[in-house]
Amino acid sequence: MPASLWRIGVWGLLILPALWTIIGLQRGSLGPDPVEALMIASGIWALRLLLLTLAMTPLQGLSGWVWPLTIRRQLGLAAFFYALGHLLVFAVFDQNLDPAAAWREIVEHKAVWLGMLALALLLPLAITSTRGWIRRLGPNWKRLHRLIYPAAILAAIHFGFQVKADLREPLIYGAILTVLLVVRLPRGWQRGSRTPGHTTIS
């Protein structure tokens, strides 16, 4: 399959959760609180895609497949855009673009400012995810993109604070993240992740 068609297919899969949520909103099938449903859907997909992004390098190293590295950039960018959508739902629909109300939420609730900090860490990664930025930054590019690790940790903690009753789902995501961070301690597969053009939002 040509690389362009492969990328289009991947992007098509990545936007499906957003399209499904928008269709549910139009049909009125998101439940009694559609704003909360939008918040949950955008946030949970941002976290899932962050975890998938982190899984690509170990998967390539363990399997020898090339395709995990070819979609890693798309996964990382999709995670950023879902996280950005999560923030926009909060600011526009939940807080009605009221800066004072939004600031109170940020100050009073740990979950809010932890999530915003995670998004702030992802922003420079999204901006510098192109080959041009890889060339400009040189060795510093890889150091910068290690920010995905604290961003993922903050996102998982953010999700845990948001869940008030059943903590099983946050614990599952936390366990997956822990495994993905631990398996990165051996550096045997790191050589594969250095291939030019594949090194984006690692």
SULCORVEN-V474780 format. One line per field, one symbol per residue. burial: + if it has 16 or more other ideal C-beta (glycine too) atoms within 10 Angstrom, else -. A space follows every 10 residues. Layout:
burial: ???
This chain:
burial: ---------+ ---+--++-- +--+-----+ ---+--++++ ++++++++++ ++++++++++ +------+++ ++++++++++ +++++++-++ +--++----- -+--++---- ++-+++-++- ++--++-++- ---+------ +---+-+++- ++++++++++ -+-------+ --++-++--+ --++----+- -++----+++ ++
